[in-house]
């Protein structure tokens, strides 16, 4: 599709918004209107009030617009915690509100969107097509196509994506520029949002004509992707080397979201050049080949919690953090698996804590009992038998909270969060934070609000894959990524829709 570019209109009006969701096709956690309302379902100036001066993509859009003198027109922003695909009627409603906001803003000189890059919609029944009557496997491609129909070919559309995007050719064709995050944990969200604004300013002010190319790799990027450490650090360095070449505007690596059973699931790279499609494709192919040649390096072996604890105790470096990655709520898991908690109890650990177990039923019983009381609780494993079995505990209720807090770590700094009614319980030196809403521990702000300082603990379990590192790694003695039974247990996921072989998976495609 040929897109014509002209200079900005005088007022430099820019519409901003987005629909962001990471959709697991394997989780039992449903996505509802309430799922979005509990996170973000806001319109108009509330977007500006919520995200100004926050480390978020929208915060970056706002900061960049202030520098470049853009007049931002906020439309709709909807985001749910990762969970199952969004029902098609709800998606259609949200998309309709986003598109109406953009129509009401016309004429505009650009559109800035915050998207995730791995959103799926409806009950997927994919054969050869990415779209079926019941659902969309490539929701962002569909969304970008719809926005393009509203604004036409001569209005630049730029989107900021998660590093775990499953990028489709349709997304690349419908947008002018896609920019992915370069850090994991993703502490550069505002910086990447600001980069989108800077590129938009170049389109209108310098006559930049972006051309973008995609290279999808037949590979699932494993868990070895923390960008502060090798080998992932080397991949980002190679990306930056290519970005420094003449004619290259920007580039991104998408490590993929492997919990999506969709045709575009897999790692990819996408490169933007100035009016040189062949050059963009050459660099995308070059970087993609560099990454794929090292495909074994991106995988990570996992062990059980007990095995990891035995190694940690032998090493004697404390505090020890166990990342319970298969029950990572940030990946769509229910957050109530009990494997690590049971290991803590069986090994009779002291000064240990679990952040967090999602169990509204147990929270309600704690609230009924009150602070300072003792009660018997069956904790966790209420969402699915795959999450283990509930742990019978005799606990003291240490503290209660309505769940409201403000992030103070590198990720989401300045943004308000809400875990719902929550409780801090303890049994024989093992502390558990029970919550009603799913969220991984990005920093320690919420725990401290419930009277628990993780830095004073000897053993810490986090329901997270890597984002916890933003607030925890600097003071950890040792970190072990562990695998305990969950709905997202690796090696047991029943892929049916990939349509191709992906290293190291074996499909029936």
C-alpha positions, 0 to 999 in steps of 0.5 A: 500500500502506497502512503503519501506524506505531506507537511504537518498542518499548522496546528500539528494536531495529534490524536492519541489513544489505544487498546492494549492487551496481552492475550493468552489462549491457554488461561482460564482467566476471562477478559471482561469489561470489568477487566478493563475498568479495573486497569484502564478504560478512560477517555478524553482529558482523563488520559492526560491527567492519568499518564502525565509524568509517568513512565508509560508510553502515553506518558512519553507521548505527552512529554514529547508533545510538550517539547514539540508543541503538538496539540494532543487530542486524547481519544480512548485508552483501554487496557486489561491485565493479561488474560484470555482473548477479549470477547468480540462484542467488547472489542468492537465496542472499544474499537468503535469508541477509539475510532469515533474519538479519532473522527471527532479529532479530524483533521489531524496531523498524526496518530499515536497509539499505545498497543501491546502487539499480541492481542487476540479477540473472540473465540479463535477458529483459525484455518488459513486466514488470520480472521474468522467469524468469531475472532481475530488472531491479529487484533492490532493488525485489524485495529491499525487497518480500521484507523487507517480507513478513518484517517486516510493514507496521508496521515502518519500512524505510529504505535508503541509496542511491547517487547513481547509483541507477535508482529504481523505483516498487516501491522507493518503495512497499516502503520507508518512506524512501529517502535518496540521497547528495548528493555526487559524489564520494560523500564523504557516505556516513556522513552519509547513513547517519546521516540514515537513523537520525535519520529512524528516530528521528523515526518512533518518537520524534516520530510522524513518518509518512513519505510518499514520492513518485517522479518519473522523468524521461525522461533519462540524466544525462550526465557533468556531475554533480560536485557541487562545481561548477556546474551540478550544484551548482545542482541540489543547492541546488535540492534543499536549497531544497525540503528546507527547505519546511514538511512536507518530511522529506528529498529526493534526486536520482538521476542514474542508472546509464546502463550498465544496460539496464533499464526503470527506467534514468534520472534521478529524484528522490524526496521524503519528507514527513510524512503528506502524499503529495500534497505529496511528489508536488508537490515531486518533480514540481517538482524533476523539472521543474526538472532536466529543463528543464536537461537539456542542461546535464548532458551533457559532451563528451569528447575523446581522450587525445591531444587532451586532452594537447595542450590541457593542454600548451598551458595549462601547468598541472600536474600534468595528470590524465586521467580515463579514464572509459569504463574506470572499474572503479567503473562495471563496466569491466575496467580494462585498456584501453590507450588512455591508456597508448599515448598516454603512450608515443607522446607520449614523456611523462616523470613520467607514471603510470597508476592502475591497469591490471588485469592479473593475468598481467603481475603474476604475471610481475613477481613471478616476476622480482622487484624491480629486474629488467627484463623484457618485458611485454605490458600490458593489453587482455586482457579484451576486444578492445574494450579495445584491444590489449596494449602491449609494454613493456620495464620495470623492476619497482620494487616489489611488494605483496600489495595490502592497504592502508587508505584515507586520503582522504575516501571510505571513510576508515578502511576497509581495501582490497585490490587483490590481488597488485600491481606498480609498473613503469616504462619511460622515466619512465612508471609503471604500477601493475598490480593483480589486483583492480578498484578505482578510485583514491579516494585515494593510499594504495595508490600510496604503498604501492608507492613512487609519489607521484602528486603528484610526477608531471606526467601522471596517468591514473586509471581513474575518472569522478569519485570520484578527485577526492576525493583528487586534485582539491585539488592538480591543475593541470588535470583532463580527462575523456577517452574511449578505446575500451572495452566501455563506449564511449558512443554504442555501447551496444546498449540493447534493454530501456529501453521508452521514449525517454530524452534524449539516447539514441534507442531502438528501443522 
